[in-house]
């Protein structure tokens, strides 16, 4: 097979755009490796000896961030370094050209380069690319199809890792799965996982809740999605997660009663999202979100759980999404989640380069 730019490329590239791109065996290896890396680090052991050689030795990772990043950028750079690879980070519009995306674009505006050309060039410099590009929030079909990240993958002749797109965040999901396997010593199936919508001053994308839902379903957990009726997740995403959970011995249910949802929970995963309504009636979405300030994770709500863990991907707005008492309490796993980004992404790069 040959790329459109004439360079030779393998018939199958190990892109990781969504969790479904990882077969069961690869998924298990990534999660188990991440747990192993973290435990080795805590024991003061060298991580280099855990891999079958340094699979990144002599390789280079190129990362393109169209949106802000703290954890993803730093953890991916560090993961590449641990594998013996170099990492370069670019931010289009700040030090590099603004990029056009549409096929057939007449580029007589501010965009000086097309994404297909930029990714084609970077594919010749790097051995893998990591790309972050957020949701439009206005074009539902484009976002639900993850058109932008798939445009990047189509133009690339090296593996592409999704560092968060409109509809998915597989790096966060892999880290979260490893956190859960570590906390429950591998006995994750059947645990009650509550994915809770929370109030937020902005309508946020659905990539993280989509991926958290898919992750918990793939782990065979009993998932409860707690959200106001105005903020349901995409029906096809929920339906797919329900089928995935069923195959793995779990289930997916939905409710608009947060207090009832957290009763007996083993895990409460808080995340804000705008929901499909933001695309069709943003004013109604905003009004509904503003009226739902009581959708906040409090100490009283955590007390209703079964000594449950609290999870959030960060960044988080304290005392809006979750109270200080929860964030600073013994059940909070948000820093573990952040640490596991490093270990899970190291395992993902091993998969891509292995």
N, C-alpha and C positions, 0 to 999 in steps of 0.2 A: 504494500500500500504506500502511496506517496501523498504528501500534503499538497495543498493547492499552490504553495510557494516553491515546490520543487524539491524540498528537502526530504530525505528518507525518514520514515517514522514507523514504529512498530504497529502491527495490525491492531493490537489492543493496548491502550494506555490505561494505567491504573488511576483514573480520575476518582476522586472522592468528593462528589457533589452533594450526596444525601446518604443517609444510613443504608438505604437499599442498595447502594453501590458496593457495599461490603457483604460478601457471602458469610454464612454463619461461621465457618471456620476462621475466616479472617477477623470477623467481629470478636469472637471469643479470644483469639490470640492478642488482639489489640488491648482489650480490657484486662486480660490476665497479665500481660506484659506491663501495663501501666501500674497495676497494683504491685507487681514485683519491683519495678523501678523505685516506687515510692518507699516501699518497705526497706529496700536496700539503702536508700538515702538516709532514712531514719536510723538505720543500724550503722551508719558511717562507712558503708562499703562503697567501693568504686563502681559507678554505673558502667564504665567502659567494658568491664569484664563480663557483663551480663549479656551483651549482644554477641552474635556470631561474627566477631570481627567488627570493625567500624564500617558499617554499610554506607556511610556518608563520606568516607575518606576520598578526597579529591573531587567531591561533588559540590554543587552550588545551588542554593535555594533562592529564587527571586520572589519577592512579595510585593504586591500592588494593593494599596489601601485607598479605596475611593471614599472611605468614611473613617471616622476616628477610631482609635484602638489603644488600649493600655495592656490588658492581659494577653490578647491574641498575638500582638506584634512581639512583645518581649518574650513570651513563652516559646513562640515558634523560632525566633532567633536563637534562643538558648538551646532548644531541642536540636536544631541543626548543628550547633557548635558541639554538643555532646556526642553527636554521631560523626564528628570529624569534618563536617561540611562548613562552608561559608554561607552567609546570608546577607542579602542586600534588600533594603526596603525602599520602595518608591511611593510617592503620594502625588498622583496626577493633579495638575493645577497649582501645585506648590513645589516648584523645582523641576517639574516635567510638564509636558504639553497637556492641555485639555484635550480630551478624546471624544470623537464622534462614535456613535454606536449603531445607527440605523444603516441597513443595507440601502444603497442608492442615495445616501446622504449627499446633498450639495453643500460642500464644506466652505461656505463663504462667510462664516460667522467666527465665533471665538475658538472653535475646535480646530487645532492645527494638524491633528493626526487621527487616523481611524484606529479603533481598538483592534481590528484584525491585523493591521500592520504592526502596531505596537506589540501585541502578543506574539506575532510571528517572529519579530526581532528578538524578544526576550526568550523565546523558545530556543533560539540558537546560542544564547549566552548561558542558560541555566539548565539544570537537570530536572527541575520541578518548579512549578509556580504555585504560590498561594495567593488567592485573590479575595478581597472583601468588597462587596457592593450591595448596599442596602436596598430595601423596597422603595418603589416610587411613592406608594401610598395613594396613588391616583388611578393607576391602570391595573385593575384587578387581574385581567387575563395575563398580562405580562408578568406580574408578580407571582401569581399562582403557577405559572409555567416556568418560573425561574429563568426567564429569557436571557437576562444579562450574564449570569454566571455560565449559562450554557453557550452563549455566544463566545465567551472567553475559551471554554473547553473546546469548542468547535475549531477555533483559530489556532489552538496550541498544538505543538508537536511533541510536547513533554507532558507528564502527568500534572493535573491541576487539582489542588486541594482547596475546597471551599472554606474560607475563613469567616464566613457568614454572608448569606445572600438574602434575597427577598423572602424566601420560603423555608430556608434550612440553615442549621448551624451544626454540622456533624462533629466538629472539633469539640464543641461544648457538650454535645450529647455523649461522646466517647468518654470525656472526663467525668461527667456525671454518673455514667454507668460504673466506672471504676470506683468512684467514691462510694456508691451503694454496695458494690461487691466487697469493698474493704470494710465498710461499717458492719455489714451483716455476714462477714466471713464467707461470702459466696452464696449464702442462703437468701437470695433475693426474691425468687418466685413466690407469689402468693402474698407478699407484703402489700399493705394498703398505701398507695401513692396518691396524694391529692395534689393536682395541678390547679393552683388557685389564681384566678384573675385578681388583680389588685388595682386600687385607684392610682392614677398618675396624672400629672398636669398635661401630659402630651399623649397623643395616640401613637403607641409604639408598634413596630412591625411584629409579625407573627412567626418569625423564623425560630426563635428560641422556644416558645411554647409548642410549636409544631414538632420540633426535634425532641423536646423533653417528653412529649406524649409518645412519640414513636419509640424512643429509648426505653421508657418504662414498659410499654407494651411488649417490646422485644425481649425484655428481661422477665416476662411472665408475671408482672405485678398486677394487682387489682387496682385499676386506675379510676379515680373519680375526678372529673373536670368540674370545678366549681366556678361559675361565672354568672353574671346577670344575663337575663334572656337577650339583652341587646348586644352582648359581646360573645356570642358563640363562635367557636373556631370553624373553619371551613368544613363543610359537611363531608366532603370526600376525604379529607385528612383524618377526621374522626372515624369514618367508616373503615378506612385502611388500617388504622390503629386498632380498631375493634377486632378485625380479622387477624391481625398479627398477634394480639394478646390471646385470642382464642387458641391459636396454633401453639402457643407457648404456655398454656394452662392458666391464663389470666383473663381479665375482662375489663371493659371500659364502660363507665356510666357517666351521666351528666346530671348536674343539679344547679339550681339557682339559690340554694340555701347553704351558705358558707359554714355556719355553725354546725349544721348536721353533717356536712361533708368531712369536717376535721375530726369528728367523733371517732376515736379508736384508730386514728391514722398512725402509720409508722413513719411516714415522710410527708411534710408539707413543702411543696415547691411553689414559691410565690413568683409571679411574673405578670407584668402589665402587657396588654396588647389592645390594639384598636379594633380588631375584628373586621369582618366583611362590611359592616355598616359604614366604616370610614370612607369606603369607596363610593357608596351610593347616596349617603346623606350625612356628610361630615358635621353638619350643625346638630343633627339629632344625636350623633355619636358623642359629640362634645358635651351636649346637655346631659346625656345619660351618664357619662363618665364623671362629670362634675357633681351629679346628684348621688354618686356612689362612694362618697368618702369613707363610709363605714366598712368598705371592703379593704380592710387592713389587717395584717397578721399581728395579733396582740398576744401578750403573755397569757391572758385568759383563754384565748382560743388554743394556744399551744397546750394549755393545761387539760384540754379536752381530748388530746391525742393519747396514744399509748406510749408515753415517754418518747414521743416522736422527734425526728430530726427536722431542722429547718434548712431549706436550701434556696439559694438565689444565685444567679449567674454573675451578678455585678455588671455595671455600677447600680447601686440601689439608693433610692431617696429615703433616708431614715425618717421615721415618724410620719411618713406618707404612705409608703408601701408596707413598712414593717416597723414596729416600735424598737427603740433602743434596747429595751429589756430582753427582746428576743435576739437581736443581733449580737448582743454582748453576753448572752446566756450560754449555758453549757451545751445546748442542743444545736447551736448554729454551725453549719458546715460550709459556709460560704468561702472561708479561707482555704479549707481543704479542696473545695471545687477549683479555686483559682490555682492552687498548687498542682492539682491533677491535670490542669491544662498542659503543663510542661510534660508530664509523664505520658499522657495519652497522645499528645502530638508527636513526641519522640517515637512512640509505637506506630503511629500513622505514617511517619516518614520511613520507618523501617519497612512497613508494608509496601509503600510506594516504590522504594528503592530495592527491596529485597529480591 
